[in-house]
Amino acid sequence: MPLRLDASAPGFEKEFSAFLGRNRDTDENVDRVVAGIVADVRARGDAAVVDYTAKFDWPGITAENMRLSDAERSAAAAKVPAAQREALAFAAKRIEAFHRALLPKDVDFTDSTGTRLGARYRPVDAAGVYVPGGTAAYPSSVLMNILPAKVAGVRRIVMVVPTPGGTLNPLVMLAAEIAGADEVWRIGGAQAVAALAYGTQSIRPVDKITGPGNAYVAAAKRRVFGQVGIDLIAGPSEILVVADRHNDPQWIAADLLSQAEHDPSSQSVLIADDAAFADAVVRAVEVELETLDRAEIAGASWRDNGAVILVRDLADAPPIVDAIAAEHVELAMEMAEAEALSQKIRHAGAIFLGRHTPEAIGDYVAGTNHVLPTSRAARFSGGLGVADFLKRTSLVACTPQSLAALGPSALALAEAEGLGAHGRSVSLRLGR
């Protein structure tokens, strides 16, 4: 059974703090293993990537067949049924439109001293996108990672995806085709991340790596950060549902399981203001689990990591929501109430407003991105977007007159910091 907490109980703060401090990582030795793989790929390049891929995914891998040809990609994509093809195209159009609206505008102005100031946004040259391809394949993740990069203007987009047994997933290949991947490599795991970061004899390195993966992929991204940029370190999925008693318990149960079915380490949390309703949701979860395809995974997640938190009033929920800082937050109530409550929430990867907005809509077709911060990282970061593939370059242009206005203060600060050359570069121009 999931953890039950009552926000009005005397020991709530201590119990809630312990809940927040739970470690959902599955293997403490992951980082050590990944360090060895990354070092090996740096040293041996293609040979190391081939060895690890043969060991973990497909014995038939070679340096020659690592990269998928356009013909292989197209042949696999052609197998997708019409209905799924149309759904992917529909989702892609919405994702592209939303992210195009997020494009920042260059800034260029002259201030009161006559100094020109500005900022220009330019894309990275090359982006690497990691796409999971193990027990489940996620074409939606292909769209969510590649389309923002395309909108940003990235010239070269490299996709890596493991192909267990050498089998290509048609939906993933179609998504890569729709989104516009320039290269697709049939490799995964820490070795793929290392290859993207440092390059091999066959794979040119990229400037930024994005995309979700397992614990080994996350550890590898953390290790190569600095050599390349990364989006975020993705942990197990999370959903937090704030629901009043007027909801259908079955709806809320399905929402909680929508993330629990990802992984036994995923987390689903319900905040409710009515104990009888919370009990009804818990019972509904058990009923849903009887017929769910991934019941074993979802059941373990709900049992080991789930929580039900009772509050006296939903108006008391925002501080709890902010402390959890979940990847997905659903506000299942009347729209006006949801909107008002959302204004008080500061930390969430994505917020879904109202009873008719299940988180799954955001995963697929809303247009917003489903690559979101986990493990309380929403306290300091947001979801993947166009800005992740752009760099901001500042512009400064002084005239003799504006330098005369700014220079004395710059000179004073340079002298205060003991940086003589800094000051001299200004004072010479001022004729001092």
TORMIVO-534143 format. One record per residue: x, y, z of N, C-alpha, C in turn. Coordinates in steps of 0.02 Angstrom, whole numbers, plus 50000, padded with zeros to 5 digits. Atoms other than C-alpha are relative to their C-alpha. Last residue first. Example, Ala and Ser with C-alpha at 12.3 -4.5 7.8 and 13.67 -1.06 7.14 Angstrom:
<lotors>
499584994149997506844994750357499615005550037/500454994150000506154977550390500455006050000/
</lotors>
This chain:
<lotors>
499724998849933522235298049064500694996850007/499474995050003521705300148883500315001550066/500264993749972520035291448909500545005550000/500504997450048520575277548790499705006650024/499664997850062522135274948892499525003149951/499714993449990521105274749052500385002649940/500504994750000519995260548993500345006850003/500335000450065521305247748942499455005249994/499604996550050522325253849092499674999949931/500074992849994520955248949213500375003849946/500704998350013520855231049153499925007650000/500085000050073522755230149145499285001649981/499724994150032522855235649327499895000249925/499875002450069521705222649401500215005849957/499305001150010521795226149588500194997449932/499875007250004519945223649618500734998449987/500215003149938519705241349680500154992550001/499494998449950520735247949534499834996750067/499405003750017519605238949411500555001250051/500105007049980518065245649501500614995749984/500015000449927518675263549491499924992850024/499324999149976519135261849308500044999350076/499655006250015517415254749265500725000450026/500245005049953516615269549357500354993349988/499764998749932517705281949264499774994850051/499315001649983517395273449095500215001350072/499955006349963515495273549083500704998950029/500515000449947515155291549034500094993850043/499854994849951516785294248938499514999850058/499435002549961516485277548852500195005050053/500285004749951514755284148802500564996950041/500404996549949515535299648721499744995150053/499564996249956516915290448629499625003450057/499734994250038515585278448565500495003650046/499934993349971515345261648649500225005149947/499654995450046514675245548575500005007050030/499874993549969514175230448681500375004349949/499704994950043513355214348618500105006450039/500124992949985512955198848720500375004549952/499384996250004512895181348646499845007450011/500094992750003511465170148700500685003450001/499534996549957511605151748656499895007549992/499764993350019510175141548585500505002650051/499575001050058509765122848591500285006749974/499485004749984509045123048766500494998949943/499444996549968508095138948724500574995350017/499574997050050506995129048603500625003250032/500324995250046506285118748744500515002749950/499614998950061506615104748869499615004849953/499995005150052505675106549032500415002049939/500635001350034506105117949176500084994749947/499975000850072507475120049305499314998749971/499514995650032507835125549483500044999349924/499844994249957506485118849598500465004949965/500434994550021505895107749454500085006150046/499624995250039507415097149498499575005749974/500044993449969506385088649634500415005349963/499615000249937506895071249572500075006850032/500235004949950506245074849397500415000750063/499575001349942506405089149271499674995150049/500114995549943505395087549110500454998250059/499355000949968505565080248935500045005150056/500055004849945503705079948898500674998150029/499515005350000503725095948797499924995250058/499484998549950502195106448761500474994050003/499514995850034501255102448600500565002350046/500144993149981499695095348681500445004849961/500284995650051499885079448578499855007250020/500065001550071500895065948662499825005949955/499495004750024501545066948839499994999549924/499364996650006500535082548875500554995549974/500084995350056498915073448836500655003949990/499835003450062499525059448951499925004449938/499294998950016499485071449098500194996949933/499535005049974497595070949098500715001349976/499324999350027496715087349062500464994950031/499975003150066494835085049082500685000849967/500155007249998494725087949269500114996549933/500695002350009495585104849262499924992549997/500554996649967497335111649233499324996949985/500575001850042498875101349195499375002250036/500634999949964500475108849266499434998849951/500574998150041502205104749199499374999550042/499765000650068503915102949280499475002249950/500305005850034503265109849443500284999849930/499535005250021503935122349571499634993949972/499384997350028503085139049600500444994649969/499515005350005501265134449635500625002749963/499655000449936500165148849696500554994750000/499644993849991499565153649522500425000050064/499385000350038499115135449492500425006250010/499515003949962497825136249632500684999949965/499834996249940496875150349547500544996450041/499604994250021496915141449379500235004050061/499345002550020496325125149457500465005849981/499645001749938494905133949547500704997649984/499854993749965494325142249386500404998750064/499464996350033494485125749292500195006450036/500294995350048493465115549415500555004649973/500544996349968494545102249497499695004649948/500645002850022495925090149451499435003050041/500464996749955497525100249468499304998149977/500694999350023498795088449389499595003550054/500484998349949500645090849425499315000949967/500684998550025501965082249319499555001550059/499954999550073503845082049355499335002149969/500085005850043503575085149539500075001649926/499734997550064504255099149647499994994549947/499915006050039503875089149807500315001749932/499475003949967504145104649915500154993649960/499354996950012503165115449793500574996050030/499845000950071501675103649794500705002849985/499835007150006501695103449984500204998449929/499345001149969501755122449992500234992849995/499414997350036500355123149860500684999150035/499595004550040499145110949948500635003249970/499385001549962498425121450090500494995949959/499624993749997497115129249975500664999050038/499535000150056496575111249945500405006549995/500284996150055495825111650120500515000049943/500664997649978496085100550271499645003649944/499964993149975497495091150183499305002250020/500634996649985497695072450157500145007050026/499924994849950499245065550073499345003650009/500644996349996499185048949980500075004950057/500204996749938500875041949930499325003249992/500604995850001501645030349802499855003150067/499844992850005503445024349806499405004650001/499364998249969503425005949856500145007550003/499905002949934501625000649826500615002850036/500524997349956501245012349681500114997550072/499894992849992502885008349593499515003050051/499414999249959502724989649623500145007450014/500175002049932500944989749557500595000950047/500404994649969501424999649403499844998450073/499594994049992502814987449357499625005450038/499465001849953501784971749388500455006050014/500235000049931500234979449309500564998550050/499374999349963501064983549143499865000250075/499485004150031499604977049041500655000150040/499474996050032498334984449162500544995449972/500035000850073496824973149195500555003849963/500215006850018496914969749382500014998949925/499425004350005497924985649411499824992949979/499664998650063496404996249373500594995349990/500435002750054495424988049515500355001049932/499955007349997496854991149638499584996749945/499335001950025496965009249583500064992449999/500044999750073495075011149607500684998149969/500365006150022495255005549788499974999649924/499555005749985496585018849818499674993549978/499485000050051495465031749732500474994150010/500325002450061493985027149843500514999749943/500085007349994495065028949998499714997049936/499335002950006495585046349941499974992450005/499824999850070493745050749915500694996949989/500415005150034493315045050090500154999749926/499735006749986494775054850162499614994549964/500565004249976494265071250080500254992950007/500274996849939495495085450051499424996150029/500744999449999496575076149927499795003250065/500174995349946498415075949876499255001149996/500664996949999498845060449774499955004650060/500224997049937500635055349736499315003149990/500664997050008501335043849602499745002350067/500374997949940503175039449594499355003449983/500414994150011504215029649469499605001650063/499744994449960505515017349535499615006549989/500145001149928504525002149476500255005750044/499435003149967504595009949301499824998750073/499354999150033503465017649171500544995550030/499865005450046501825010349234500665000749963/499765005949964501825021749386500194994449952/499284999449991501695036849270500294993950037/499714998150065499985033249197500755001150006/499665005750031499545023949357500345001849935/499445001949957499155040049450500404994349969/499484994950005498095046249305500614998150041/499665000950065497125029949296500565005049991/499605006249995496735031149482500384998849935/499404998249963496165049149459500464993950008/499594995450040494945044349323500675001450034/499695004050052494315029449423500455004249955/499405003349974494005040449575500374995949948/500125007250006492805051349472500634996450025/499725003850055493145068849535499744992850000/500495000150054491995079049649500254996249938/500435005949995493045074649802499484999549944/500554999349952494425086849756499534994049995/500685001450022496045081849671499495001250055/500384996549948497865087149676499274999649979/500694998050017498775074149571499685003350061/500344997949939500675072549581499315002649979/500624996250008501545062749445499715001650068/500394997949942503325056849435499345003249978/500574995650013504485047749314499605001450064/500635003550010506145040249373499425005049993/500105005549953507665051449351499344996549985/500685002749992508165062149203500004994150049/499895007049979509775072049223499324997150016/500115001249929509445087949124500164992750014/500644997049981509715095548952499894999550075/500545005049995511555092348925499365003650018/500574998049960512995103148865499514994250004/500594998050038514585095148803499485002750048/499765001450068516335092548873499465002049950/499404995850000515665101249027500374999049934/500194993049997514375087649057500635004350010/499724996450059515155071049005499825007450000/499275000550004514955062949178500285004149942/499714996149945513165068849209500765000149994/500124993050015512635062549039500315004550054/499534998250054513455045749076499925007449982/499344999349970512545044349243500525002149947/500004994049958510875047849158500695001150031/500004994250045511235035049023500035006450040/499334999850030511715021949152500055006049952/499534997349951510155025549257500705000649970/499985003549935509015023049107500545003150045/499735006750004508685035548968500014996850069/500025004249940507935052348929500324993349989/500395006150005508455064548792500044995750062/500654999849966509695078348763499674993149995/500345006550000511535079748718499365000750040/500495000849947512355096148667499654993349994/499904994749951513875100948565499524999350060/500514994950001514045085348458500145005250054/500304997949937515515073948419499485005549990/499754993449982515785066348247499665002350064/500514995349976515405047748244500335006650019/500574999550046516455035948137499515005650019/499774999950069518195036448213499435001249951/499615006150014517415041148379500265000649928/499905002050068516695057148453500394993449996/499304999750018516935064048627500154998249927/499624994749966515185068648681500705000749973/500264993550019514145058648557500435005650029/499854999050071515235043248579499765006849976/499284998550005515155044848769500205001449928/499914993349973513255045748764500735002149993/500274995450050513185030548650500095007250023/499534999750056514345020648764499765004849946/499474995249985513295025048916500495000849943/499635000649939511825015748841500525005450010/500324997249942511285015548660500454999450061/499625001149939511845011848484499645003350058/500345005349962510925010148319500424998050061/499515005249983511485026948248499674994950046/500275004649950510295038948160500504994350009/499655006449994510955054248069499654995850053/499515000350054510085069848004500394993549999/499335002049977508535067948111500474999449941/499434997650040507095077648032500684998450029/499684994649963505575076848146500625002749964/500444994249996504525066848023500365005950032/500114997550068505925054647980499595006450001/499374996950020506465052348160499945003149931/499944993849962504645049348207500645003749982/500444995250032504515036448067500045006850036/499704998050064506055027348132499565005149964/499424995749984505365027348309500335002449936/500254993649976503695020748247500575004950016/500264995950055504525007048144499765006950022/500704998649985505565000448290499725004749947/500184992950001507144993248216499265000850017/500664998250026507674975748266499875007450005/499934997250067509524971948285499355002449969/500095005250051509204960248430500065002649930/499905006749973508964975448542499854994649947/500455004450037509054991248436500114992850023/499825007049999509785005048546499494995849961/500535004149973509405022648487500224992750000/499765006749982510585036848446499424996250033/500415004049956509985052248352500344993350013/499785007050000511145065248279499594996250051/500325003449944510475082448234500134992549993/499875007250002511575093548126499704996850062/499855002450067511135111448080500074992449995/499425004449995510245116848239500124996649932/499544999150056509015130648189500644995950004/499464995649979508045132848352500505001249944/500284993349996506505125448268500545005050019/500124997750069507515110148221499745007249999/499344998750029508155108248399499945002649929/499754993749973506385110148467500695001949972/500364994350027505825096648343500215006750031/499744997650064507185084148386499665006349977/499314997949997506885081348572500245003249935/499904995049947504995080748587500715002650003/500294993650020504775071948419500175005550051/499644997850060505965057848463499765006949980/499394996849976505205056748637500445002449942/500164993249977503505053648558500625003650025/499964995450056504245038948463499845007250020/500384993949991504505030348631500095004849941/499764995150048505045012248625499555006150002/500534996250033504835000548773500315005249953/500645003649989505874986648848499415003749969/499975006449966507434994148770499334996650005/500225005150047507445007848640500024993150030/500015006749972507665024148733499744994949950/500685002750001508045039048621500014993050030/500035006949977509605049648651499274997850003/500635001849967509705065348546500004992650018/500105007249997511375072948500499384998450040/500335002649941511425091148447499944992449995/500215007050004512605099648326499704997750066/499895002850067513035117648283499724993049994/499395004149999512245125648437500074996949930/500045007149981510935138448392500684996850007/499775004250054511145157348396500004992750022/500095007149988510265170348502500204996049939/500195004050058510915188048494499964992750019/499895007249992510955200248638499754996549937/500445004850034511065219048641500174992950017/500025006449964511825234948708499534995249963/500445005050031512335250848617500074993350037/499705006750008513055264048730499504995349969/499795000850069512395281748701500354993449986/499314997650006512345285648886500244999949928/499974992749991510435284548890500705002949994/500244997349936510425267048818500135007550005/499504995249977510515261248638499755003350063/500234993249984509535245748592500595004350022/499514995250025509695228148518499735007150014/500084993549967508845212448585500545004749974/499384996349988508625196548482499845006950030/499834994850049506945188048501500665003350019/499864993349973506685171748593500195004849944/499384997250025505845156948505500125007050029/499524998949946504485150148619500655003249977/500234994349961503085152048491500485001750057/499864994150040504065140648375499795006350037/499304998049989504045128048516500215005949957/499904997549932502155127448518500715002550010/500344993549993501995126148329500125003050070/499614995050036503305112248317499695006950009/499384998849963502455102048452500425005449966/500164996249939500745104148371500645001650040/500224993350021501355098848198499865004450061/499414996150022502315084248270499815007149982/499624998049941500785077848364500595004449981/500424995249964499725077748206500385002650061/499974993850038501115069248107499615005550035/499334997249991501275055948242500075006749964/499954997549931499395053148244500685003150014/500374993749996499315052048054500055003050070/499624995150039500675038748051499675006950005/499444997949957499795029348191500435005249964/500274996349943498175028948090500555002550046/500224993250018499065024347928499775004050061/500684999450025499965009147999499795007349991/500464997149951501865010448020499305000649969/500405005249970502824998447907499475002750048/500555001650045503485012447796499534994750029/500534995149990504555018647941499384998449958/500325001349935505595002747937499415004650010/500335006650005505945004147750499644998350065/500634999250038506305022747767499614993549997/500464995949961507615020247903499325000449966/500215004049943508465006047812499485003850042/500445005350025508505016047649499744995750057/500654997150014509195031547735499504994749978/500054996650065510605020847801499315003049993/500545002350042510735017047986499995003949934/500434994750026512425020448063499484997149953/500254996049943513155006448168499525005449977/500744999650001513254995148014499725003950060/500274998350065515104997747970499245000750001/499874992950012515784998548147499675002249935/499314998850024514944981948177500095007549991/499774993250013513384976348273500735000049974/499864998950071512774958548253500275006849983/499355002850019512924954248439500205001449927/500055003750062511484966148478500694997549979/500574999150044511024975048638499974995149942/500634998249968512104973248794499394999949954/500115003249936513684964048742499305001250027/500065007250011513684968448558499844996450065/500645001050034513344986648602499884992649987/500534999249950514774986548728499314998849969/499965005249948516014979348603499435000450050/500225006450028515444990248458500014994550053/500724999550010515595006248561499724993449973/500325000549935517325000848620499245000349993/499915006849975517934997348444499654999050067/500475004750030517195013448377500044993150031/500474997850051518195024348496499524994749976/500025004750056519605015548588499495001749946/499365003050019520205028048718499974996049935/499524994650016518705039548735500654997149973/500214997150064517545024548725500475005649979/499845004950053518535015848863499815002749931/499274999850011518485031148976500204995349943/499834993650032516605032548954500745000449985/500245000250070516355014048991500195006449963/499585004550039517435014449147499814999849927/499354996850006516555029749218500474995849958/500034995150055514885021449180500675003549990/500015003850063515295006449290500025004849941/499345003150008515795017649436500044996249934/499524994950019514245028449414500704997149988/500084997850069513085013549413500545004949979/499385001150036513745005749573499985002649928/499494995449977512385013049685500654999449961/499355003249997511025004449586500545005050018/500035007349996509135007549586500684996750009/499495002850045509015025949624500044992550011/500315004850047507375029749712500494997549948/499575001050058508175037749866499684994749955/499925006950025506885043849990500434999849938/499305002250000507225061150060500114993049975/499634996150050505545068550014500714997549992/500265001950066504665054650110500385003649945/499725006750014505775057450262499774997749931/499294999050014505335075950258500344993449982/499974997350067503485071450247500735001249979/500165005350048503625060250399500065002449928/499465004949998504515073550501499894994549949/499394997050027503325087350449500574995049997/500004999650073501785076450475500675002549973/499355002150026502125071350654500095000749925/499424997049965500735081450735500674998149969/499765004349945499405076650604500635003050031/500204997049937498615090650500500234996050061/499654993749990499555086250341499825003450066/500524995149985498955068250353500355006550019/499794994449958500095055550269499415004750010/500554995549984499745038350196500255005350049/499934996349938501165029050109499395004550010/499614993850001500585017749968500035003250069/500424994050000500005000050000500435006250000/
</lotors>
